[in-house]
Amino acid sequence: MLEGGCLCGAIRYRASGMPYDATSCHCNTCRRATGAPFVSWTSFRRDEFTVEKGQPVVYESSPGVERTFCGRCGTALTYRRTDQPDEIDVTIASLDDASAVAPADHTWTRHRLSWVVLRDALVCYPEARRRG
């Protein structure tokens, strides 16, 4: 079980399942949504993720993509594609124990900022990782 929430504590969530597909995304949209040079995400089955406290704000950042954040402090929390209703991505840094899940790769590195130097030896995908 992993728990997490926003900076101010207004939003708390719990994930009861195993995280999977952890990645650091360098796409323009993730950067703009968080104000960070890249964002690390991990996925959970949607039915294993529950908001326990508060109500995150939902923002459709592009057609078919919903991001949530705390309306009080602005912490980015989740990413969900409407064409993948059984999955939800959670910002690793919003986990209470962010060191519990480590990214396995980098995605959308063709959008990587020129001053971000990747020295972690993880696989880099120029765009989205291909599944299956």
Phi, psi and omega per residue, in radians:
M1 nan 2.308 3.067
L2 -2.103 2.457 3.101
E3 -2.190 2.761 3.121
G4 -2.921 -3.007 -3.140
G5 3.018 -2.966 -3.071
C6 -1.560 3.026 -3.118
L7 -1.054 -0.752 -3.050
C8 -1.505 -0.173 3.119
G9 1.537 0.015 -3.137
A10 -1.199 -0.518 3.133
I11 -2.019 2.270 3.043
R12 -2.286 2.472 3.111
Y13 -2.379 2.881 3.120
R14 -2.414 2.385 3.045
A15 -2.104 2.061 -3.057
S16 -1.607 -0.270 -3.100
G17 -1.654 -3.098 3.128
M18 -1.453 2.315 3.058
P19 -1.228 2.648 3.103
Y20 -2.611 2.898 3.096
D21 0.958 0.693 3.112
A22 -1.175 2.302 -3.090
T23 -2.591 2.814 2.948
S24 -1.907 2.053 -3.064
C25 -1.711 2.309 -3.119
H26 -1.904 0.227 -3.075
C27 -1.169 2.720 -3.126
N28 -1.026 -0.703 -3.077
T29 -1.177 -0.768 3.103
C30 -1.094 -0.715 3.119
R31 -1.073 -0.817 -3.115
R32 -1.167 -0.651 -3.113
A33 -1.189 -0.427 -3.063
T34 -2.020 -0.308 -3.064
G35 1.260 0.410 -3.119
A36 -2.091 2.748 -3.124
P37 -1.176 -0.437 2.987
F38 -2.844 2.885 -3.078
V39 -2.271 2.332 3.086
S40 -1.685 2.264 -3.079
W41 -2.161 2.717 2.887
T42 -2.390 2.651 -3.093
S43 -1.790 2.639 3.024
F44 -2.383 2.701 2.955
R45 -1.120 2.393 -3.065
R46 -1.026 -0.655 -3.113
D47 -1.317 -0.062 3.092
E48 -1.878 0.197 -3.140
F49 -2.134 2.252 -3.101
T50 -2.393 2.314 2.955
V51 -1.417 2.095 -3.053
E52 -1.626 -0.476 -3.073
K53 -2.564 2.368 3.087
G54 1.434 -3.137 -3.126
Q55 -2.372 1.831 3.118
P56 -1.113 2.637 3.035
V57 -1.420 2.387 3.118
V58 -1.798 2.326 3.116
Y59 -2.287 2.194 3.077
E60 -1.491 1.739 -3.043
S61 -1.353 -0.401 3.011
S62 -2.770 2.873 -3.093
P63 -0.961 2.167 3.100
G64 1.445 0.123 3.138
V65 -2.163 2.143 3.102
E66 -1.998 2.246 3.050
R67 -1.990 2.550 3.052
T68 -2.077 2.685 3.108
F69 -2.687 2.885 3.077
C70 -1.368 2.209 3.130
G71 -1.266 -0.222 -3.135
R72 -1.624 -0.894 -3.078
C73 -1.888 -0.235 3.063
G74 1.560 0.025 -3.120
T75 -1.015 2.218 3.046
A76 -1.261 2.316 -3.048
L77 -2.064 -0.980 -3.026
T78 -2.391 2.893 3.088
Y79 -2.425 2.307 3.131
R80 -2.485 2.299 3.038
R81 -1.654 2.275 -3.097
T82 -1.178 -0.362 3.087
D83 -1.470 0.014 3.046
Q84 -2.287 1.160 -3.002
P85 -1.145 -0.270 -3.101
D86 -1.587 0.102 -3.056
E87 -2.318 2.549 3.031
I88 -2.427 2.401 3.087
D89 -1.749 2.437 -3.085
V90 -2.156 2.413 3.082
T91 -1.164 2.167 -3.111
I92 -1.050 -0.648 -3.098
A93 -1.193 -0.260 3.090
S94 -1.527 -0.066 3.045
L95 -1.246 2.518 3.073
D96 -1.014 -0.692 3.071
D97 -2.004 1.421 -3.076
A98 -1.127 -0.354 3.109
S99 -1.354 -0.111 -3.131
A100 -1.252 -0.367 -3.120
V101 -2.281 2.090 3.131
A102 -1.876 2.382 3.075
P103 -1.045 2.525 3.122
A104 -1.714 -0.244 -3.085
D105 -2.855 -3.132 3.042
H106 -2.110 2.367 3.094
T107 -2.061 2.757 -3.140
W108 0.983 0.715 -3.110
T109 -1.244 -0.236 3.051
R110 -1.166 -0.288 3.072
H111 -1.717 0.032 -3.101
R112 -0.987 2.401 3.074
L113 -1.145 2.472 -3.049
S114 -1.064 -0.482 -3.113
W115 -1.572 0.001 3.038
V116 -1.539 2.029 -3.140
V117 -1.838 2.122 -3.115
L118 -1.690 1.994 -3.125
R119 -2.127 0.289 -3.050
D120 -1.562 -0.050 3.104
A121 1.168 0.251 3.065
L122 -1.363 2.697 3.093
V123 -1.079 2.432 3.110
C124 -2.027 2.224 3.091
Y125 -1.882 2.198 -3.136
P126 -1.050 -0.519 3.110
E127 -2.296 -2.542 -3.132
A128 -1.231 2.588 3.027
R129 -1.212 2.402 3.108
R130 -1.545 2.299 3.117
R131 -1.655 2.613 2.977
G132 0.900 nan nan
